[in-house]
Amino acid sequence: MNLSVKDAAGLLTVSEKTVYRWIKQGAIPAYKVHGSYRFNRAELIEWATSRRLGVSPDAHADPEQDARPLPELREALEAGGIIYRLDGRTRDEVLHSLVSHLRLPEEVDRDYLRQVLIAREELASTAFGGGVALPHPRSPGLLNLSQPSLTLAFLEHPVDFGALDGIPVGILFVPLAPTLRTHLHLLRQVAHALHNTAVREVLRRQGNRGEIFTVLEQAYPAVASNSPDSTASQGEGC
């Protein structure tokens, strides 16, 4: 959710003056978009909780509960698509170019998303290791999307993402989801898929779309079996 200063003050049960003071001190997670400060609801709650600050009584209400089925990896990738030869010589240049190519609803502010992705990397690198990174907004729901997607991008030039293994990143998986549940599901699915030998090989040689989708489809049963949701379902059937 994209909150204004007034919204943030109401959520944190403080005055707008206090919010501006925190912004000036660099103490509160805020994003400046088109001259105005914006906040993410989940980030604010996390920030306030870690500092034992009071929040509005309805702050912890979970607006994400739904019964929609979780997407398969292939389904999410079909929605997000595959990008080849993504340009950029630095991390920020790559992220800027990436957002220009993402399949997004017209109402999504791409400049805002660029700032959010860069800010997320400043907090902690999303590099997975082995030349792969998973850039994403720190909190799902930020873009008010109705459907999840996963975009795969192959970089023209591998760049430094601050990976712990020191390997420059040449492959990006970009999960975008409407809810935390779906967001975490996509991250788990990608992480498990990256441990599959066939998946790693087709990514290493930047296979064509048909090859990538075929390998993911073949690997998906093994990937799905590692999903907490799948495990729970199997257990209930025993």
N, C-alpha and C positions, 0 to 999 in steps of 0.2 A: 504494500500500500504506500502511496506517495503522500506523505504528510507535510503540511505547512507548519510554520512556527507556532501558530495558534493551536493546531491539532496536537503538536508535540507537547505544548504546555498543558493542554487538557489531559493528555495521556499520563503525563508525569505529575500532575496536580501541583504545578508551580506556575509562576507568572511568565509571560512572554519575555519580560526583562531578564528573568533568570536564565531562560533558554539562550537569549542573545549573549549573556555573559559567559555561559558555558561554551558557546560557539567561539567567542573571542579568545577564550583560554585554550581552545583546541581540546576540550575535555569531552565533548559529546560527538558521536558519529553523525555528521551532517554533510550534505552534498549541495554545492551551489550550482543551480541550473537556471540559465537565462536571468541571472541577477537575483534570484530568490533562493533561500535555503529550503532544502527538502530532506525529509527523514524517512527511514524505513521502519515500519511499526515493530517488526520482529527484532531488529537491531536495537531499537530504543528500549524495548522490554528487557533484552539480554543485558544491555548496558546498565540499566537502572537496577536490575536484580543483582548484578555483580557488585554494585556499590551500596546495596541495601537501601535504595531510595524507594520512597512510596510511589505507587502507580494507581491509576484509576481502578476501581473495583472490577470493571469489566475488561480490563486489559488482558487478562489471561483466558478470556473466552476463546475457544478454538473455532474460528470461522471456516476451517478447512475440512471438517468432517464430511465425507461423502462416500458413496458406495460405488463410485466409478471404478471399473477394472483398471489395474495397472498395465501400462503399455509394454509390449514386447520390444526388445532392443531393435529389431528390424522395423517394426511399426514406427517407433520414434525416429529412427534414422530416415525412413521414407518421408516423414513430415519435415525433417530439418534439412535433408539433402547432404551431398558431398561436394566439397570445394577443392579444386586442384590449383596448385601454383599460387597460393595466397601470398601476396606481396608484403614486404616489410623487412627492414634491417634491424629493428629493435623490437622489444616486447610491446611497447606502446604503439608503435607503427603497425605491428601485426594486429593488435586488438582493434585499432581504428579501422583497418581494412576489413577485418573480420565482420564487424558490425554492419558495414556497408553491404555485405553479401548475405547476411542472415535473412531467412524467410520470416518476416515479422508482420503483424497486422499494421495497417497504415497509421493507426493512432499511437503506436509505440514511438516514444522520443528516442531516436537513435543516439543523439548526442548525450543524453542522460545515461543510456545504457553503456556507452563508451566510458564515461566517468565512473560508473559503478564497477565495471570490470577492472579498470585500472586501480581503483581504490581497493578492490578485493585483493589484487596481487600485491599491493603495498602492505596489506595486513599480514598476508602469508602467501607464499607461492602456491599455485595450484598444480605445479609440476608433479606428475605421478612417478616419474623416473623412466629411464630407458628412452628418452627423447619424446615423451608424451606429456601433455598438460591438459587439464580439464577446467578451463576458465568458465566461471559462472558467477551470477550475483550471489552475494553472501546470504541473502534471504530470498527464498522462492516467493512468488506472489507479487514481486516487485513490479512486474510489467502488466499485471492483471490479465494474464493470458487465459484463454478458455481451454486450450489443448496443449499437451506437452510435445516437445520436439527434441531431437538430438542431431546436432550438426557435426560432421566430420570434415576437418580441413587439413590439407597437406600444404606445408609452407614451401615457398620458393627457396627461401634461405633459412636454415635452422637458426634460432636465436636463443639468447640466454634468458631463461625464466627463473633463474635462481634455484635450480633443482639441486637437491641434496647430493645426487650422484655426479653433479657437474656436467652432465651431458646436455648439449643444446637441444632445444625442443624443435621438432620438425613436424609433429602431428598434434592436432587439437581435437578434442571431443568437447562439444559445447552443449550441456543439458540446460534446457529452459522448461520450467514446469509451473503449473498454476498453484500447486500445494507442496508443503514440506514432504508429505508422504510420497508423492510422485517424484519429487526431486531426489530424495534419498534412494528411492528405488532405482532411478536411472544411474546414479553414481555407483551403486552397488553392482548393477548389471555391467557397466563399462569396466569397472575394476576387475570383476571376475572374467570378463571376456579377454582382457589383456593378459591373463594368465594362460590363455589357450594358445597352444603352439601354432595352429593353423591361422588363427586370427592375427597373431603377431607377425607371421610371415607375409600374409597378404597386405598388411599395413606397411611392412618394411619396404616392399617393392612397389607400393602405391598401385595396387591392382585396380582394374576398372570397376565400375559400379556393379556390373553383373557378378564379378568374382567376389567382391566384398559382401554383397547381399547373400550370395550362395553360402559363403563360409560362415557368416553370422547365423544363417538359418540352420546350418548343420550343427553349429556350436551351441545354439540357444538352449536345447534341452539340458545340457550340462551347466550352462549359466543359470538357467531358471531354477535348477535343483539347489543352487546355493543361496537363493533368495529367501529371506526370513518368512515372507508371505507364503512362498511355495512350501517351505518346510512345515509351517503351521497347518496348511491345508492337508498335507500328507499325513500329519499326525492325527488330525481329526478323523481321517478316513480309516485309521487302523482299528 
